[in-house]
Amino acid sequence: MRNEGNPLADIAIAGWGMAILLVVMAVVMVLLFRSMMKRMRAERERLEDEAEEGGRRDTPERSDD
């Protein structure tokens, strides 16, 4: 049941395609954001662990005042 006489029918189909494309792009952006946050969190935890280890090593050696 195609609207042969309606010039807006083609625009409506293109509009659905654009809506689907926008949803797909939003999903991809969310996945990229979550991946980036996960990577940043892991890096922060690694740096915090290194800082804690460095603090533990420096404490006994600083008693040479």
N, C-alpha and C positions, 0 to 999 in steps of 0.2 A: 504494500500500500504506500506507494511513493507519491509525494506531493509534486507533481509535474509542473503545475502552474505557480507554485510558490517559490519566489526567488530567495526567500530566507531559509529554505530547507538546506541548501548547501552550506550556508553560514552556520546553521545549527550543528551540522555534522562536524564542521571544522571547529566549532566551539567545544564540542565534546572531546575532540582530539586534543585540543589545547588544555582542557581541564585534566584529562588523563596525564598529559605530559607534565603539567604543573605538580600533580600528586606524585608522580614518579620522581621528579626533581626534588621535591620536599623530602621524600623518603631517603633518597641518596644523601642529601645534605645532613639529615639527622644521623644517618649511619656514619658519615664522615666525622661529624661533630663528636659522637660518642666514642669513636675510635681515637680521635685526637685527645679527648679528655682522659681516656684510659691510659694512653701513652704518657701524657703529662703527669698523671697521678703516680704512675710507676717511676717516672724520673724523679719526682719530688721525694717519694719514699726512699729511693736509692740514695739521693743526696742527703736526706736526713739521717739515714743509717751511716753513711760515710762521716757525717759531722759528729755523730755520737761516738763512733769508733775513734775519730781523731781527738775528741775531747777526753776520752778515757786514756789514750796513749800520752797526751800532753800533761795530764794532771800529775803523775808521779815524777816526771822529769823536771817540772817547774819548781821543785822544792830545793833548788840549789842557790837560793838568794843569799 
